[in-house]
Amino acid sequence: MPFIPRQVKPPARQAITCRLPEETATLLKRYADFLDSTQEYVVNETLLVAFRRDREFQEWLAASPAVPPQAGQELGRPARQGERPRP
């Protein structure tokens, strides 16, 4: 048994890029300021709440096997024909 507890490693992160309407981006920044948190945290937590509360999505998840993205393919964006994967 270790003398001190093992360090908790943060989960792996994947960078995504999205464009938001200016008003939504402003509200995101203000909400993050309100929570004294990062915009990344607000987006992550909001998506997790939506995923948990959407019963139809939960049913779809249970019925649909997960398919890992192809190498170099971003989530939410299909690979373009002839596009080379990024290293």
Secondary structure as a PSIPRED ss2 file (coil, helix, strand):
# PSIPRED VFORMAT (PSIPRED V4.0)

   1 M C   1.000  0.000  0.000
   2 P C   1.000  0.000  0.000
   3 F C   1.000  0.000  0.000
   4 I C   1.000  0.000  0.000
   5 P C   1.000  0.000  0.000
   6 R C   1.000  0.000  0.000
   7 Q C   1.000  0.000  0.000
   8 V C   1.000  0.000  0.000
   9 K C   1.000  0.000  0.000
  10 P C   1.000  0.000  0.000
  11 P C   1.000  0.000  0.000
  12 A C   1.000  0.000  0.000
  13 R C   1.000  0.000  0.000
  14 Q C   1.000  0.000  0.000
  15 A C   1.000  0.000  0.000
  16 I C   1.000  0.000  0.000
  17 T C   1.000  0.000  0.000
  18 C C   1.000  0.000  0.000
  19 R C   1.000  0.000  0.000
  20 L C   1.000  0.000  0.000
  21 P C   1.000  0.000  0.000
  22 E H   0.000  1.000  0.000
  23 E H   0.000  1.000  0.000
  24 T H   0.000  1.000  0.000
  25 A H   0.000  1.000  0.000
  26 T H   0.000  1.000  0.000
  27 L H   0.000  1.000  0.000
  28 L H   0.000  1.000  0.000
  29 K H   0.000  1.000  0.000
  30 R H   0.000  1.000  0.000
  31 Y H   0.000  1.000  0.000
  32 A H   0.000  1.000  0.000
  33 D H   0.000  1.000  0.000
  34 F H   0.000  1.000  0.000
  35 L H   0.000  1.000  0.000
  36 D C   1.000  0.000  0.000
  37 S C   1.000  0.000  0.000
  38 T C   1.000  0.000  0.000
  39 Q H   0.000  1.000  0.000
  40 E H   0.000  1.000  0.000
  41 Y H   0.000  1.000  0.000
  42 V H   0.000  1.000  0.000
  43 V H   0.000  1.000  0.000
  44 N H   0.000  1.000  0.000
  45 E H   0.000  1.000  0.000
  46 T H   0.000  1.000  0.000
  47 L H   0.000  1.000  0.000
  48 L H   0.000  1.000  0.000
  49 V H   0.000  1.000  0.000
  50 A H   0.000  1.000  0.000
  51 F H   0.000  1.000  0.000
  52 R H   0.000  1.000  0.000
  53 R H   0.000  1.000  0.000
  54 D C   1.000  0.000  0.000
  55 R H   0.000  1.000  0.000
  56 E H   0.000  1.000  0.000
  57 F H   0.000  1.000  0.000
  58 Q H   0.000  1.000  0.000
  59 E H   0.000  1.000  0.000
  60 W H   0.000  1.000  0.000
  61 L H   0.000  1.000  0.000
  62 A H   0.000  1.000  0.000
  63 A H   0.000  1.000  0.000
  64 S C   1.000  0.000  0.000
  65 P C   1.000  0.000  0.000
  66 A C   1.000  0.000  0.000
  67 V C   1.000  0.000  0.000
  68 P C   1.000  0.000  0.000
  69 P C   1.000  0.000  0.000
  70 Q C   1.000  0.000  0.000
  71 A C   1.000  0.000  0.000
  72 G C   1.000  0.000  0.000
  73 Q C   1.000  0.000  0.000
  74 E C   1.000  0.000  0.000
  75 L C   1.000  0.000  0.000
  76 G C   1.000  0.000  0.000
  77 R C   1.000  0.000  0.000
  78 P C   1.000  0.000  0.000
  79 A C   1.000  0.000  0.000
  80 R C   1.000  0.000  0.000
  81 Q C   1.000  0.000  0.000
  82 G C   1.000  0.000  0.000
  83 E C   1.000  0.000  0.000
  84 R C   1.000  0.000  0.000
  85 P C   1.000  0.000  0.000
  86 R C   1.000  0.000  0.000
  87 P C   1.000  0.000  0.000
